[in-house]
Amino acid sequence: MKKILAITNQKGGVGKTTTSVNLAASLAATQQRVLLIDLDPQGNATMGSGIDKRTLARTVYHVLLGEADIREARVNSASGHYDVVPANRELAGAEIELVDIEHRETRLKTALANIEGEYDYVLIDCPPSLNLLTVNALCAAQAVLIPMQCEYYALEGLSDLVQTVKKVRTHLNPQLEIEGLLRTMYDPRNTLAQQVSAQLQQHFGDKLYRTVIPRNVRLAEAPSHGVPALGLDKASKGAQAYLALAGEMLNRAAAAI
């Protein structure tokens, strides 16, 4: 696998799932082999990929508990042209059940080792909290992609997240790094958004993606149709922004070789 990315932010409502689904579809549109892992018990990335979470026999819950191989749990998103390891409400119980299991922090990492080489990108949609599910994502990932809104409280949350990444790197996953920060739901007319954006540029430099995701009605509508924005309206500003992000990521990867 070329890249395993945990898409995370401890703050809710910043566009983690929107980014996970639309980035997966955009990378797939550029002929990349993509696997999306839904690690949020709400199962929004599963539904947004056109997969009914209520009818699943196997999910990421069974993978984490060792009751199913990851190949048994994955399904194809016909609307996004990528594979998904889906989630539903069963996953909410996994955290309690994992507490007494050996190597509980690295269950996802171990599962992914079984499909080594099958994908170019693995994207992990994390829940909006620092729990055992998120720790599993951070242990399995090579890097973290942080979606965030350009508002005051976002900077405070970002500081906490950076400290969390450092702790995981020190104790559990020495290879973990920050891949990039992504500005989401961005409104250039908002003065505060401009100020926060400038601060991010100053503190994070090249880690801040040049691509900015705007507020866009198609991004909001797409999940109700069970398709990424690319499948709903390819010409929309939201779909085009995520295609641009995929291109920027691929260019960064090529430059690093």
Number of C-alpha atoms within 10 A of each C-alpha: 15 13 15 22 25 31 26 28 28 20 21 12 13 22 22 26 25 24 25 27 30 29 25 29 31 27 25 21 17 12 11 18 20 26 25 29 26 29 29 25 21 17 23 23 34 28 23 25 30 20 23 15 19 11 8 13 9 22 27 30 25 19 22 26 17 14 13 16 19 23 14 15 19 19 20 17 21 13 19 27 21 23 22 28 24 30 30 25 14 14 23 16 11 18 16 11 13 17 12 9 11 9 11 18 22 20 21 25 16 18 19 20 12 12 13 11 12 14 17 17 20 23 25 31 28 28 24 16 15 15 12 17 26 24 23 23 29 31 26 26 24 19 21 24 23 26 26 24 22 25 16 12 10 16 16 11 14 18 10 13 18 15 11 16 19 17 13 17 16 12 9 17 19 13 13 21 19 17 20 20 23 25 25 21 20 20 18 13 8 11 10 14 19 16 14 18 18 13 14 17 16 11 10 12 14 12 15 20 18 16 19 20 25 17 15 16 12 19 25 13 14 20 22 11 15 23 25 32 32 24 17 18 16 14 13 15 18 24 25 17 19 26 24 19 23 23 16 15 17 15 11 12 12 9 8 7 5
